[in-house]
Amino acid sequence: MLILDYFDLSFSEIDPTWVAANWLLARTPYMHQNLTVLAEIFFVVNTVLLAIKLKRGVAVLDVLTALQGSEVETVSKPEEDAFARF
């Protein structure tokens, strides 16, 4: 990915501390508005990368939806519906 290439990072080097630091940076009230927006973007990107790294079955869309404060809708699979009828 472009961000990983730019910072010369691999998935093994991304840790929750980095994500937490970006989260705090994004919410500092005395920071200039442009830096706040940039920090918020980094927080979202780092959170998505961390979710992918952990491989806990969290879809990227679910992470982004959770970050926006919306509820995540679950969609049943067609084969589950077929077995439910019997």
C-alpha positions in Angstrom: 0.0 0.0 0.0 1.1 3.5 -0.6 1.1 4.6 3.0 3.2 1.5 4.0 5.6 2.1 1.2 5.9 5.8 2.0 6.8 5.2 5.7 8.7 1.9 4.9 6.4 0.0 7.3 5.2 -3.5 7.3 2.1 -4.9 9.0 4.3 -6.3 11.8 5.5 -2.8 12.8 2.0 -1.3 13.3 1.1 -1.4 17.0 -1.8 -0.1 19.0 0.4 2.6 20.6 0.8 4.3 17.3 -2.9 4.2 16.7 -3.6 5.6 20.2 -1.1 8.4 19.7 -2.8 9.4 16.4 -6.1 9.3 18.1 -4.9 11.7 20.8 -3.3 13.9 18.2 -6.6 14.2 16.3 -8.4 15.3 19.4 -6.1 17.9 20.8 -8.2 21.1 21.0 -5.3 23.6 20.5 -4.1 22.1 17.2 -4.5 23.8 13.9 -7.5 22.6 11.9 -5.5 21.1 9.0 -3.3 19.1 11.4 -6.4 17.8 13.1 -7.9 16.6 9.9 -4.6 15.0 8.9 -4.3 13.2 12.2 -7.9 12.0 12.0 -7.2 10.5 8.5 -4.1 8.7 9.9 -6.1 7.4 12.9 -8.7 5.9 10.5 -6.1 4.4 8.2 -4.1 3.0 11.2 -7.2 1.5 12.8 -8.1 -0.2 9.5 -4.6 -1.6 9.1 -4.6 -2.8 12.7 -7.9 -4.6 12.1 -6.6 -6.2 9.0 -3.4 -7.2 10.9 -5.4 -8.8 13.8 -7.5 -10.9 11.3 -10.3 -11.2 13.7 -12.9 -11.3 11.0 -13.5 -7.6 11.1 -14.4 -6.3 7.7 -12.9 -2.9 6.7 -16.4 -1.6 6.1 -17.5 -2.6 9.6 -14.5 -0.8 11.1 -15.2 2.4 9.1 -18.9 2.2 10.0 -18.1 1.7 13.7 -15.7 4.7 13.6 -18.6 6.8 12.2 -20.8 5.8 15.2 -23.3 4.0 13.1 -24.6 0.6 13.8 -23.3 -2.3 11.6 -26.0 -4.2 9.8 -25.5 -8.0 9.4 -26.5 -9.7 6.2 -27.3 -13.3 6.3 -25.7 -15.6 3.8 -28.0 -17.4 1.2 -26.9 -20.8 2.3 -28.0 -20.0 5.9 -31.5 -19.0 4.6 -31.7 -22.3 2.7 -31.0 -24.4 5.7 -33.3 -22.3 8.0 -36.3 -23.4 5.8 -35.8 -27.1 6.6 
